[in-house]
Amino acid sequence: MQEEGSYICDSCGEEIVVPLDLSAGGVQEYVEDCPVCCYANVIHVEIDETGEVRVWGEGE
């Protein structure tokens, strides 16, 4: 399984790599500030039954 995922910052457009906590469940949501522009993004993580991971962010 993947240990990292990435999303595109809703404000500056940079690709941000984030560590994945696979023990936190199949559907996760948390707020993280972009390390480039400090914009708050809501990060969504979905892990399906086959282990495929989908990560995306949207502005808070």
Secondary structure, 3 states (H helix, E strand, C coil): CCCEEEEECCCCCCEEEEECCHHHCCEEEEEEECCCCCCEEEEEEEECCCCCEEEEEEEC
